Amino acid sequence: MKRTTLLALGLGFCLAVEAADPITLGLNYPRTGSYKEEGLSQMRGALLAVDEINARGGVLGRPLQLATRNSASRPEKAVANVDKLADEGAVMLFGGASSAVAIAAGKRAKERGLLYFGTLTYSNDTTGKDAHRYMFRECNNAWMSAQVLGQYLNKHLPNKRYFYITSDYTWGHTSESSLRQATGTQNSSAHPGIKTAFPGARLSDYREALTQVASSDAEVLVLVLFGEDLVRAMRIADELGLNKRMQVAVPNLTLSMVETAGPDIMRGVLGTEPWTWRVPELEGSVAGKQFVQNYDERYQTHPSSSAASAYSIVYQWADAATRARSLDSERIIAALEGHRYSLLKGEQEWRTFDHQNVQTVYAVKVKPREEVLKDRFKQDYFEIVHRLTGEQAAPSLAEWQAERRAGGQALALQ
């Protein structure tokens, strides 16, 4: 009788320990700085995914929990966060609304034996010259954005004079170079450009750059800026009347950027998105429509591509761990490579040779204010004007290997 009681007590103790032993996922995101609105969206998307997965029994019989650190979009801070999250027991890391952050944090995660999933990291370098086995990118890259946006611009605004204003770091550099190539505007004398500091550009920097644009004969203004940097620049462009005088193009747009600047200022701006809350209906995605509904109800706002990316990453990691029956990074890599799936849109694939997520990308145009206001949250910002499948938009193996070769990197992920 005594032995039975001890066994029962022991079993109860084991169950209690197991129930109190969650799997920790580490979110390394910007809670402050120029990209903080995108960071908030990532946090919301990740929390929703964690709660949904836990309601279904967790992963491998254990609940998930989210540990977070503020990167402030600064690489050195993000790297320190990797160590803190790893020391707290995180089994995977994700986040980043800056490619410099994602690249630096991903390299440190590899040293700690942890996978890093990039959310908003559009630089070609993330899965190009700086790619490695422990980095997976959920969003599209700059090349893919440039292909879909460039095709639209070439068709509807052929042979125009361009002017580029670009954030001076890896995302800005590769986004500008990709769009110049896609639109045939590589000649910097005919199509000039100005670099602005990141992080830390001042309003006076944007005003000085946009004043030069105003005195030029440019017909297309390309703002390779993101988050609050784009918002500040667009307000000045509006003051100068540039958004009425010329076509403004922004390589990567998000819902929060348009909302913060306002639909009047952003009206007619062209850009790209890997996902909008209208996409699930457009592509007949049942899970995508449910995500939009759940997110709407929980947060009383529509989900952005930032939220969708973080949500998708949590689900994809959980699915890979379940299929691998393990939390081991190497086994999860094997489960992810070449894996095709549909979640919030049509089919997507984690490509084996570069760990780039291959998916449809969309060229979008900001709708007139009167159209935006018809929506329940007054957030129906984007008209999809062009699209390319992932296979059409993504760089080929040969192009990727050429990029790796030029960067002095191995022709296979290490």
Legacy VTK file of the C-alpha trace (Angstrom):
# vtk DataFile Version 3.0
C-alpha trace
ASCII
DATASET POLYDATA
POINTS 414 float
0.000 0.000 0.000
2.816 2.346 0.948
4.691 1.544 -2.291
1.542 2.199 -4.358
1.044 5.548 -2.650
4.649 6.531 -3.349
4.286 5.481 -6.996
1.091 7.481 -7.294
2.736 10.485 -5.686
5.741 10.041 -7.944
3.568 9.853 -11.033
1.695 12.966 -9.968
5.008 14.773 -9.427
6.234 13.749 -12.885
3.025 14.962 -14.493
3.281 18.260 -12.633
6.865 18.750 -13.790
5.918 17.862 -17.351
2.997 20.271 -17.297
5.283 23.015 -15.987
7.980 22.337 -18.571
6.994 24.380 -21.619
8.990 24.749 -24.819
10.410 28.260 -25.082
10.446 30.117 -28.401
12.514 33.313 -28.531
11.214 36.394 -30.338
13.926 38.981 -31.081
11.900 41.960 -32.273
11.929 45.801 -32.328
9.798 47.094 -29.466
11.360 50.545 -29.920
12.994 52.400 -32.799
11.939 53.160 -36.364
10.454 49.713 -36.962
8.517 49.327 -33.689
5.054 49.153 -35.337
6.196 46.171 -37.387
7.597 44.694 -34.172
4.248 45.028 -32.406
2.563 43.185 -35.261
5.098 40.359 -35.004
4.455 40.025 -31.289
0.698 39.869 -31.819
0.951 37.268 -34.583
3.338 35.108 -32.572
1.163 35.208 -29.435
-1.927 34.220 -31.405
-0.105 31.228 -32.920
1.260 30.103 -29.549
-2.183 30.275 -27.945
-3.823 28.365 -30.798
-1.191 25.622 -30.793
-1.416 25.268 -27.016
-5.204 24.968 -27.241
-4.629 21.976 -29.534
-2.224 20.239 -27.145
1.077 22.008 -27.783
4.079 20.428 -29.498
5.218 16.898 -28.637
2.850 16.992 -25.676
4.340 20.183 -24.225
2.950 23.720 -24.211
4.727 26.573 -25.961
5.742 29.801 -24.291
7.139 32.975 -25.817
10.223 34.743 -24.463
10.923 38.170 -25.991
13.729 40.697 -26.213
13.790 44.174 -27.769
16.292 44.452 -30.628
15.527 48.161 -31.256
16.617 47.269 -34.832
20.261 47.390 -33.700
22.441 44.395 -34.669
24.667 44.474 -31.568
21.621 44.501 -29.291
20.006 41.685 -31.275
23.141 39.537 -30.945
23.182 40.056 -27.172
19.501 39.079 -27.117
20.322 35.765 -28.798
22.594 34.843 -25.903
19.991 35.905 -23.324
17.219 33.939 -25.017
19.457 30.893 -25.480
20.449 31.036 -21.798
16.735 31.100 -20.922
16.310 27.822 -22.778
14.829 28.954 -26.088
14.904 26.093 -28.612
14.489 28.356 -31.654
14.656 32.076 -32.398
12.802 34.326 -34.820
12.022 37.961 -35.564
13.680 41.074 -36.853
12.359 43.971 -38.890
15.863 44.830 -40.066
18.008 42.624 -42.261
21.153 43.748 -40.452
19.548 42.462 -37.246
18.409 39.170 -38.773
21.805 38.469 -40.348
23.810 39.266 -37.212
21.413 37.469 -34.865
21.195 34.477 -37.201
24.957 34.043 -37.193
25.054 34.120 -33.405
22.119 31.682 -33.214
24.062 29.245 -35.359
26.972 29.443 -32.915
24.512 28.539 -30.159
23.087 25.649 -32.200
19.700 27.313 -32.665
17.632 27.902 -35.771
16.816 31.519 -36.632
13.746 32.383 -38.710
13.743 35.835 -40.303
10.366 37.592 -40.302
10.820 40.945 -42.034
14.267 40.719 -43.572
14.143 41.563 -47.262
17.862 41.948 -48.003
19.124 39.519 -50.635
22.059 38.825 -48.322
19.935 37.058 -45.672
19.529 33.949 -47.825
22.253 34.981 -50.288
25.871 35.693 -49.439
25.195 35.571 -45.680
22.996 32.445 -45.777
23.784 29.432 -43.589
22.114 26.186 -42.531
20.577 27.637 -39.381
18.850 30.603 -41.078
15.399 30.352 -42.697
13.663 33.377 -44.217
9.847 33.371 -44.197
9.294 36.543 -46.248
10.407 37.176 -49.835
13.740 38.783 -50.647
14.581 42.100 -52.351
15.090 40.399 -55.704
11.566 38.958 -55.621
10.098 42.358 -54.685
12.010 43.999 -57.521
10.789 41.464 -60.075
7.083 42.007 -59.393
7.341 45.785 -58.879
9.741 46.217 -61.795
7.449 44.381 -64.211
4.550 46.639 -63.238
6.602 49.833 -63.531
8.112 48.805 -66.882
4.658 48.162 -68.329
2.795 51.168 -66.943
5.589 53.760 -66.618
8.154 52.875 -69.303
11.280 54.930 -69.953
10.862 57.233 -66.961
13.536 59.053 -64.971
14.030 57.641 -61.458
15.401 59.083 -58.222
16.305 56.756 -55.304
16.459 57.618 -51.591
17.818 54.613 -49.722
18.478 53.462 -46.149
22.227 52.951 -45.901
22.423 49.291 -44.859
22.138 45.838 -46.390
18.363 45.870 -47.037
18.528 49.297 -48.654
21.557 48.448 -50.770
20.213 45.172 -52.164
16.684 46.537 -52.649
17.933 49.504 -54.648
20.336 47.453 -56.765
17.661 44.823 -57.483
15.069 47.399 -58.553
17.603 49.308 -60.661
18.390 46.068 -62.472
14.720 45.159 -62.905
13.844 48.599 -64.319
17.021 49.257 -66.326
17.886 52.307 -64.209
21.459 51.360 -63.271
22.901 54.602 -64.714
23.220 56.764 -61.603
23.797 59.914 -63.653
20.434 59.573 -65.376
18.771 58.037 -62.305
20.485 59.499 -59.221
20.292 58.269 -55.650
20.994 59.438 -52.106
21.781 57.265 -49.081
20.340 58.146 -45.648
21.701 56.874 -42.334
20.213 53.795 -40.674
19.465 53.813 -37.893
19.450 57.445 -36.832
18.539 59.462 -39.932
17.193 62.902 -39.011
14.242 64.772 -40.472
16.723 67.250 -41.929
18.383 64.391 -43.849
15.111 63.458 -45.518
14.213 67.096 -46.196
17.584 67.741 -47.827
17.296 64.616 -49.985
13.702 65.319 -51.028
14.516 68.943 -51.829
17.055 67.596 -54.319
14.337 65.372 -55.779
12.012 68.388 -56.099
14.611 70.278 -58.131
15.270 67.286 -60.411
13.396 66.110 -63.497
12.578 62.727 -61.914
9.245 61.115 -62.741
9.460 58.129 -60.365
10.577 58.572 -56.763
11.744 55.318 -55.163
11.858 55.474 -51.379
13.879 52.498 -50.173
12.834 53.259 -46.613
10.843 51.287 -44.062
8.768 51.818 -40.928
8.809 55.277 -39.380
11.647 56.304 -41.713
9.284 55.953 -44.655
6.503 57.770 -42.780
8.733 60.761 -42.043
9.951 60.934 -45.621
6.415 60.654 -47.046
5.186 63.529 -44.879
7.930 65.741 -46.258
7.267 64.515 -49.818
3.627 65.478 -49.305
4.605 68.961 -48.076
6.695 69.395 -51.224
3.909 68.024 -53.444
6.114 65.231 -54.756
3.474 62.526 -54.227
1.174 64.414 -56.612
3.834 65.343 -59.154
5.512 61.949 -59.576
4.896 58.261 -58.988
6.175 57.150 -55.581
7.346 53.540 -55.296
8.327 51.793 -52.042
9.899 48.321 -52.426
8.337 46.921 -49.236
5.087 48.227 -47.770
3.177 47.164 -44.673
-0.276 47.984 -43.338
1.136 49.871 -40.347
3.303 52.107 -42.535
0.300 53.231 -44.573
-1.814 53.636 -41.452
0.787 55.765 -39.666
1.398 58.048 -42.651
-2.304 58.172 -43.541
-4.110 57.139 -46.742
-4.265 60.722 -48.061
-0.478 61.019 -48.091
0.028 57.432 -49.308
-2.659 57.427 -51.991
-1.404 55.865 -55.219
1.941 54.733 -53.780
3.204 51.509 -55.346
4.968 48.767 -53.430
5.081 45.053 -52.764
3.728 42.700 -50.112
4.119 38.945 -49.575
0.682 38.919 -47.921
-2.268 41.193 -47.124
-5.403 40.404 -45.132
-7.289 40.281 -48.445
-5.098 37.476 -49.828
-6.780 34.494 -48.069
-10.121 35.400 -49.649
-8.426 35.962 -53.003
-6.623 32.608 -52.910
-9.332 30.581 -51.164
-7.248 29.865 -48.057
-9.525 28.536 -45.309
-6.798 28.734 -42.636
-5.869 32.214 -43.839
-9.433 33.455 -43.543
-9.670 31.985 -40.034
-6.420 33.727 -39.064
-7.780 37.083 -40.249
-11.024 36.538 -38.339
-9.265 35.475 -35.122
-6.742 38.311 -35.317
-9.490 40.863 -36.031
-11.495 39.721 -33.018
-8.537 39.575 -30.655
-6.804 42.834 -31.547
-9.567 44.879 -33.235
-7.330 45.566 -36.208
-6.493 43.674 -39.397
-3.280 41.616 -39.450
-0.356 42.934 -41.477
2.251 40.913 -43.362
4.460 41.358 -40.260
1.886 39.562 -38.099
1.280 36.890 -40.729
5.013 36.164 -40.991
5.520 35.653 -37.248
2.329 33.580 -37.002
3.425 31.389 -39.924
6.905 30.847 -38.497
5.554 29.558 -35.178
3.224 27.174 -36.999
5.902 25.991 -39.427
8.456 25.358 -36.679
5.811 23.487 -34.634
4.835 21.406 -37.666
8.482 20.554 -38.439
9.181 19.593 -34.810
6.093 17.377 -34.816
7.100 15.667 -38.064
10.693 15.280 -36.844
9.488 14.130 -33.403
12.304 16.197 -32.007
13.377 19.696 -30.928
16.874 19.097 -32.301
17.888 21.798 -34.787
19.450 19.413 -37.308
16.386 17.182 -37.393
14.115 20.198 -37.834
16.298 21.463 -40.689
15.829 18.100 -42.412
12.059 18.341 -41.877
11.895 21.866 -43.329
14.143 21.572 -46.378
12.064 21.067 -49.510
8.847 21.068 -47.489
5.787 22.381 -49.336
2.742 23.592 -47.457
-0.268 25.912 -47.578
-1.194 28.001 -44.543
-2.314 31.626 -45.013
-2.275 31.724 -48.834
-1.414 29.369 -51.706
1.425 26.856 -51.724
4.786 27.834 -50.285
8.102 25.978 -50.069
11.169 26.113 -47.847
13.771 25.843 -50.586
16.588 23.426 -49.807
19.607 25.154 -51.309
19.162 28.598 -49.681
16.346 28.204 -47.095
14.392 30.944 -48.862
10.627 30.659 -48.564
9.372 30.572 -52.159
5.897 32.062 -52.433
3.710 34.372 -54.501
4.583 38.068 -54.227
2.255 40.954 -54.996
2.646 44.455 -56.377
0.203 46.682 -54.520
-1.131 50.205 -54.908
-2.554 52.236 -52.026
-6.263 52.824 -52.588
-8.022 56.210 -52.493
-9.138 57.297 -49.020
-12.814 56.860 -49.835
-12.208 53.184 -50.633
-10.111 52.666 -47.482
-12.862 54.061 -45.248
-15.450 51.521 -46.397
-13.699 48.822 -44.353
-14.832 48.101 -40.766
-11.395 49.083 -39.427
-10.778 51.640 -42.198
-7.725 49.590 -43.227
-8.530 48.367 -46.739
-5.349 49.961 -48.045
-4.053 47.794 -50.859
-5.183 47.048 -54.377
-3.225 44.115 -55.790
-2.147 45.254 -59.259
0.301 42.506 -60.259
1.606 39.201 -58.922
4.292 36.647 -59.608
4.563 33.092 -58.366
7.550 32.294 -56.192
9.119 30.279 -58.993
8.835 33.281 -61.354
10.172 35.782 -58.844
12.895 33.975 -56.866
16.537 33.839 -57.975
17.567 30.537 -59.554
20.195 28.157 -58.190
22.682 29.454 -60.769
21.976 33.089 -59.793
22.273 32.217 -56.112
25.573 30.428 -56.652
26.883 33.421 -58.621
25.977 35.671 -55.687
27.703 33.307 -53.262
30.772 33.104 -55.481
30.972 36.907 -55.710
30.783 37.092 -51.922
33.549 34.518 -51.487
31.152 32.010 -49.920
30.763 28.255 -50.320
28.296 27.122 -52.968
26.339 25.076 -50.424
25.012 26.130 -47.031
27.409 25.521 -44.165
LINES 1 415
414 0 1 2 3 4 5 6 7 8 9 10 11 12 13 14 15 16 17 18 19 20 21 22 23 24 25 26 27 28 29 30 31 32 33 34 35 36 37 38 39 40 41 42 43 44 45 46 47 48 49 50 51 52 53 54 55 56 57 58 59 60 61 62 63 64 65 66 67 68 69 70 71 72 73 74 75 76 77 78 79 80 81 82 83 84 85 86 87 88 89 90 91 92 93 94 95 96 97 98 99 100 101 102 103 104 105 106 107 108 109 110 111 112 113 114 115 116 117 118 119 120 121 122 123 124 125 126 127 128 129 130 131 132 133 134 135 136 137 138 139 140 141 142 143 144 145 146 147 148 149 150 151 152 153 154 155 156 157 158 159 160 161 162 163 164 165 166 167 168 169 170 171 172 173 174 175 176 177 178 179 180 181 182 183 184 185 186 187 188 189 190 191 192 193 194 195 196 197 198 199 200 201 202 203 204 205 206 207 208 209 210 211 212 213 214 215 216 217 218 219 220 221 222 223 224 225 226 227 228 229 230 231 232 233 234 235 236 237 238 239 240 241 242 243 244 245 246 247 248 249 250 251 252 253 254 255 256 257 258 259 260 261 262 263 264 265 266 267 268 269 270 271 272 273 274 275 276 277 278 279 280 281 282 283 284 285 286 287 288 289 290 291 292 293 294 295 296 297 298 299 300 301 302 303 304 305 306 307 308 309 310 311 312 313 314 315 316 317 318 319 320 321 322 323 324 325 326 327 328 329 330 331 332 333 334 335 336 337 338 339 340 341 342 343 344 345 346 347 348 349 350 351 352 353 354 355 356 357 358 359 360 361 362 363 364 365 366 367 368 369 370 371 372 373 374 375 376 377 378 379 380 381 382 383 384 385 386 387 388 389 390 391 392 393 394 395 396 397 398 399 400 401 402 403 404 405 406 407 408 409 410 411 412 413
